[in-house]
Structures are given as structure tokens and as C-alpha cells.
Amino acid sequence: MEKFQAIVVRQQDEIVSYDVEQVSLEDLSAGEVLIKVAYSSINYKDSLAVTPKAGVINTYPMIPGIDLSGVVVSSEDEDFVEGQEVLVTGFDMGMGHTGGFAEYARIQSNWIIPLPEGLSMRNAMIYGTAGFTAALSIQSLEKMGMNHENNPKILVTGASGGVGSIALQLLQKAGYQNIATLIRKDYQKEFVEKLGAHHIVQTDEIHAASGKLLAKQQYDYVIDTVGGEVTTDLLPQLAYGGSMTLCGNAGGINIQATVLPFILRGINLLGIDSVQYPHEARFQIWNRFALEWDIAEQAHVTEISLQEVKSTIEEIQQGRHVGRTIINMNV
Ligand SMILES: NC(=O)c1ccc[n+]([C@@H]2O[C@H](COP(=O)([O-])OP(=O)(O)OC[C@H]3O[C@@H](n4cnc5c(N)ncnc54)[C@H](OP(=O)(O)O)[C@@H]3O)[C@@H](O)[C@H]2O)c1
């Protein structure tokens, strides 16, 4: 096969650089299935992958990209056949195993999900890891009793971002009527209202309760994608019996808490991990996107080429990125 295009991240003397390069199949990690990538998507983690000492990439050079959808070119595993449409998110892709920011990817078969009927390769990447994580968060809260019939008050943090914006849309689609969103910039107000936010919360409102062991009970459920001080200040604001999912570290990795909201209000803090989520349980989530959660057409999506990845990653690093960005490998 002739050479093809990929983003390659290199490290030399503790300086990390990345650009589009011509690579060949020998540059791809080992795996049973060769996939012609149709679409990939950009996530917060991809911006960390090109940041020195961020701990995402553990071997250089590396093709980043934690998501891909595409068509099987060849397979040593009989579960996959030439021409089959598939998707992959997470596991070691784009970290220790060459990932989705390339025209071809070679992936081990136990990471690959057959694309469910009714889900296109493009829409699968509109959701990507961000949507998958939003779905896991909502599923986790549903297990704790979240139900639109009770009209709970729900807060989504980082609502302008990938995980937050898809979570917002999924909640709206499910019929929730009392959704608050945490945003930091005025221009994001219109964006989140369009996706389903009923109330806007600014960061100073969240932090007004800072330092209080127990604050006014504001939210029945929280989908927290930010972490750090946001999580710290929200735990004392959860209502009695309330639950909060935590998936993100965009606002920092340290949280402070006392036992009081847990032992006096019976609150629950639920960790969300999309990366190692069991392969066998993944299809069910993707099938929900195909059948029940088909919100891709209403999502805020920017479609770019491989050459434009760098400018999108800079937008994420500078806090200017909104919604979801997908990479179309055929432009
Ligand atoms: N656990 C998992 O499996 C998993 C999976 C996917 C993502 N994640 C994590 O989830 C987080 C969100 O991912 P994403 O792809 O949605 O990222 P994203 O698109 O870059 O969005 C990040 C969001 O966080 C907001 N934010 C950042 N720092 C903040 C702060 N100090 N206070 C309030 N808001 C802040 C941003 O607001 P602005 O627009 O104002 O900057 C933006 O809305 C990341 O930390 C990512 O690593 C985890």
C-alpha cells in the first residue's frame, strides 16, 4: 500500500511537536483488524496528548486520536469482515496504540464495535468518546433513580464542551424540564439554551458557597465534567439523596470534601470511565444512540480535515472550542 496521511506526535528533549506526515502500515501498532478510517473526533484528551508531561501518550512517536469510525479492510478475526462498518473509542488508542487521526488504523478486535444499524459512521463520531461519556453519566444517574417524571433539578457543568453539550441534548430528548448549565462565558448562553438548558448558572454562583460544609440544597442530580473546585463546591449543594457523576479534570484534579453531605444528606458521588468500560457492554450504549438518542442532527458540529486538527486543538487549549469537532478523512 502507498503511504497515507496521519498526525504524528514526536517528543525530543522534552519538547512535544505534531503535524501531518506521510506514514505507512509498518508505522501502525499491531492488531487483527485493518480499518480505513472514515471519521475521527477531537476530545479534550487529544489536547492533553500533545501537551508535554500530560501523561496521555506513553510512547513516541505516536499517532493520536482516541476515536474512529471506518470500514474494515482486512481482518484476522472472523468476527469482522471486509467492508463492515465499525467504530472504536478509548482503550489504549491514541495513547500507547496508534489511533484515529490517520487514514488507516490497525486495531485489536476486542476493542472494536460493529456499527449498530441506524447509526452512520459520521454520527458515531459526532458522539465519539464525549457522547459515550455523556451517555454513561446519564445511565449512571438513571440507575440512582433519575427520572423525568419526578421533574428533578439537574445541573450539567462544562456545558459548552463535548461531554456537557451532548449530555444536555440527551437530557432534553429524554424530557427533563429543569436543566441548569454551568458556563463561564456570556456568548455560550445562546448555545446552551438552544441545546436544552432551562437555567444558566455562572461560576461565581457555584463558588459563592465555597468553604461551606453544607450549603443550600440546589440540585437533585449533577453531571460534572469539570472537576477541581467546581466539584468541591457542588458536593455541599446536592439535595438530600442526590447524585453527582464525575468524569472530568478540565478544572483540575484535586477535590476537597468533608463526610457531612454523605452522612447527613446521603449523597452519592459516581465516577465515570469511558476508556476501559467493558467491551461487551458498549454495544448496548451505541445501540441506544441509534434507536433512542438520535440527537446528532441537532448537535453543534464542526467538520474539519486532518490538516485543520492543529487549529482545533489550539482552540481547546485556549478555551475557545464549543461543541463537537469531527475529522472527515475524505476531504
Ligand atoms: N472519564 C472519562 O472517561 C472521560 C471521557 C471524556 C472526557 N473526559 C473528561 O471530561 C472533561 C470534558 O471533556 P470534553 O471533551 O467535553 O472537553 P471540552 O470540550 O474541552 O469542554 C471542557 C468544558 O469544561 C469547561 N471548563 C474547563 N475548565 C473549567 C473551570 N475551571 N470551571 C468551569 N468550567 C470549566 C469548559 O468551559 P469553557 O468553554 O469556558 O472553557 C468547557 O465547557 C475533560 O476533563 C475530559 O478529560 C473524561
Ligand as a Chemical Component Dictionary entry (heavy atoms), coordinates in Angstrom:
data_LIG
# 
_chem_comp.id                   LIG 
_chem_comp.type                 NON-POLYMER 
_chem_comp.pdbx_formal_charge   0 
_chem_comp.three_letter_code    LIG 
# 
loop_
_chem_comp_atom.comp_id 
_chem_comp_atom.atom_id 
_chem_comp_atom.alt_atom_id 
_chem_comp_atom.type_symbol 
_chem_comp_atom.charge 
_chem_comp_atom.model_Cartn_x 
_chem_comp_atom.model_Cartn_y 
_chem_comp_atom.model_Cartn_z 
_chem_comp_atom.pdbx_ordinal 
LIG N1  N1  N 0  -13.765 9.877  32.361 1  
LIG C1  C1  C 0  -13.798 9.691  31.061 2  
LIG O1  O1  O 0  -13.843 8.575  30.560 3  
LIG C2  C2  C 0  -13.822 10.913 30.184 4  
LIG C3  C3  C 0  -14.257 10.827 28.851 5  
LIG C4  C4  C 0  -14.339 12.011 28.087 6  
LIG C5  C5  C 0  -13.956 13.217 28.654 7  
LIG N2  N2  N 1  -13.484 13.228 29.930 8  
LIG C6  C6  C 0  -13.081 14.476 30.561 9  
LIG O2  O2  O 0  -14.221 15.306 30.643 10 
LIG C7  C7  C 0  -13.826 16.671 30.549 11 
LIG C8  C8  C 0  -14.625 17.342 29.446 12 
LIG O3  O3  O 0  -14.246 16.774 28.208 13 
LIG P1  P1  P 0  -14.744 17.461 26.854 14 
LIG O4  O4  O 0  -14.263 16.626 25.734 15 
LIG O5  O5  O -1 -16.179 17.826 26.981 16 
LIG O6  O6  O 0  -13.874 18.817 26.915 17 
LIG P2  P2  P 0  -14.144 20.226 26.222 18 
LIG O7  O7  O 0  -14.986 20.041 25.015 19 
LIG O8  O8  O 0  -12.833 20.889 26.099 20 
LIG O9  O9  O 0  -15.017 21.005 27.321 21 
LIG C9  C9  C 0  -14.491 21.365 28.571 22 
LIG C10 C10 C 0  -15.556 22.143 29.304 23 
LIG O10 O10 O 0  -15.112 22.383 30.648 24 
LIG C11 C11 C 0  -15.258 23.779 30.923 25 
LIG N3  N3  N 0  -14.265 24.171 31.911 26 
LIG C12 C12 C 0  -12.927 23.985 31.859 27 
LIG N4  N4  N 0  -12.346 24.439 32.980 28 
LIG C13 C13 C 0  -13.348 24.928 33.759 29 
LIG C14 C14 C 0  -13.397 25.549 35.026 30 
LIG N5  N5  N 0  -12.290 25.756 35.753 31 
LIG N6  N6  N 0  -14.595 25.943 35.518 32 
LIG C15 C15 C 0  -15.728 25.738 34.807 33 
LIG N7  N7  N 0  -15.750 25.165 33.588 34 
LIG C16 C16 C 0  -14.562 24.769 33.068 35 
LIG C17 C17 C 0  -15.058 24.451 29.578 36 
LIG O11 O11 O 0  -15.588 25.729 29.626 37 
LIG P3  P3  P 0  -15.024 26.926 28.671 38 
LIG O12 O12 O 0  -15.734 26.775 27.368 39 
LIG O13 O13 O 0  -15.391 28.146 29.401 40 
LIG O14 O14 O 0  -13.538 26.724 28.556 41 
LIG C18 C18 C 0  -15.846 23.501 28.668 42 
LIG O15 O15 O 0  -17.216 23.749 28.760 43 
LIG C19 C19 C 0  -12.313 16.649 30.327 44 
LIG O16 O16 O 0  -11.671 16.840 31.554 45 
LIG C20 C20 C 0  -12.049 15.265 29.794 46 
LIG O17 O17 O 0  -10.739 14.833 30.071 47 
LIG C21 C21 C 0  -13.403 12.099 30.692 48 
# 
loop_
_chem_comp_bond.comp_id 
_chem_comp_bond.atom_id_1 
_chem_comp_bond.atom_id_2 
_chem_comp_bond.value_order 
_chem_comp_bond.pdbx_ordinal 
LIG N1  C1  SING 1  
LIG C1  O1  DOUB 2  
LIG C1  C2  SING 3  
LIG C2  C3  SING 4  
LIG C2  C21 DOUB 5  
LIG C3  C4  DOUB 6  
LIG C4  C5  SING 7  
LIG C5  N2  DOUB 8  
LIG N2  C6  SING 9  
LIG N2  C21 SING 10 
LIG C6  O2  SING 11 
LIG C6  C20 SING 12 
LIG O2  C7  SING 13 
LIG C7  C8  SING 14 
LIG C7  C19 SING 15 
LIG C8  O3  SING 16 
LIG O3  P1  SING 17 
LIG P1  O4  DOUB 18 
LIG P1  O5  SING 19 
LIG P1  O6  SING 20 
LIG O6  P2  SING 21 
LIG P2  O7  DOUB 22 
LIG P2  O8  SING 23 
LIG P2  O9  SING 24 
LIG O9  C9  SING 25 
LIG C9  C10 SING 26 
LIG C10 O10 SING 27 
LIG C10 C18 SING 28 
LIG O10 C11 SING 29 
LIG C11 N3  SING 30 
LIG C11 C17 SING 31 
LIG N3  C12 SING 32 
LIG N3  C16 SING 33 
LIG C12 N4  DOUB 34 
LIG N4  C13 SING 35 
LIG C13 C14 SING 36 
LIG C13 C16 DOUB 37 
LIG C14 N5  SING 38 
LIG C14 N6  DOUB 39 
LIG N6  C15 SING 40 
LIG C15 N7  DOUB 41 
LIG N7  C16 SING 42 
LIG C17 O11 SING 43 
LIG C17 C18 SING 44 
LIG O11 P3  SING 45 
LIG P3  O12 DOUB 46 
LIG P3  O13 SING 47 
LIG P3  O14 SING 48 
LIG C18 O15 SING 49 
LIG C19 O16 SING 50 
LIG C19 C20 SING 51 
LIG C20 O17 SING 52 
# 
